[in-house]
């Protein structure tokens, strides 16, 4: 579901989910432990928000065992990258005074 030009993506209005996507935009991948430490989130809270992002197709989550220990690795999906860039673009347009959603700010 793509949000309308003048609407934000509801999934990215959460500080936690926006933080997760932002970290994944700057890295090829991040482990669950990395995300937990970087974002200062509890294990349960991070797990919940990752599940929502995964269900929406915004992140890819890989679970495996390494030396008999579980490791969860997350990557941003193309859909998540697109949603994040549209979200940031919407913020930029608002900051520049363009409230039409068309991308061309009215002259001052």
N, C-alpha and C positions, 0 to 999 in steps of 0.2 A: 504494500500500500504506500503510494507516494503522496506526501502531504501537498496540499494546495500551495501555490507560490507565497501566499501571505500567512501561512501557518507553519509553526514549528513541528518537527517530528516529535510526537509525544514520548517516544522511547528515549529520546536524547534530552528531555527536560529534567530527567533525574540526574542529580549531581554525580551519583555513583556510576551510572551507565555512561554518562558523558566522559567521566574520568577514565573508565575502562577503554572506551573507544579512542580517546585522545592518546593514551599510552600506546595502544596497539597501532595507531597511525604512525608513530615514530619508531616502531621496532618491527622487525620481521616476525617475531613471536615473543611471548612472555609466559613464564610459568605462573601457575596459580599463586605460588609463594611470592614471586616478584610483584604481581599485581597487589596482593594483600599488603606487602610492605610499602610499596610506592604510594598506595592510595589510603593507607591507614584504616583498612576495613577489616571487619571480623570475617572469619571463615564462612559462617552462615550467610551473612549479608552479601559477600562477594559471590558466593555460590548461587544465591537467588538471582542477582542481577545478571550474572553470566548466563544463567539458564534462559532468562527473558531475551537477552541479546542473541543467544544461539537459536531459540525458537523462532525469532524474527528473521534469521538468516544473516545477521550482522557480524557474527563471529563464528569461527570454526574452533571447536574444542576437541583436543585429542587426549585420550587417557591411555596411559601405558604404565608398565612397571619397568623401572631401571634399578638394577641390583636389588631386586625384590621389594623395592619401595615404589608406591604409586606416584606418578608424576602427571599433572594436567598441564598441557600447553595450549595456549590460546593464540589465534591469529585473526586478523581482521579479514572479513570476506569482502568481495567486490561490492555487494549491496550495502555493507556497513560503511565502507569508504565513501561511496556515493552519498549516503545519507548524511555522514559527517560533513562532507564538503558543502552540501546544500544547506545544512544547518549553519555553518560558518558564513556562507554567502548571505544567508538571510540576516544574520547578525550584522554583517558588514553593510548591507543595504539600509538597515534601520539606523545604524550609526552615522551613515552618510546622508540621512534624511530622506531616503527613497522609501516611501510607504506604499507604493503602488504594486510592488512585486515585479515590476517590469525591468528593473536594473538600471534605469536612467534617472538619476537624481535630478530634481528640479533645481534650477539655478537660484542662488540666494539673491 
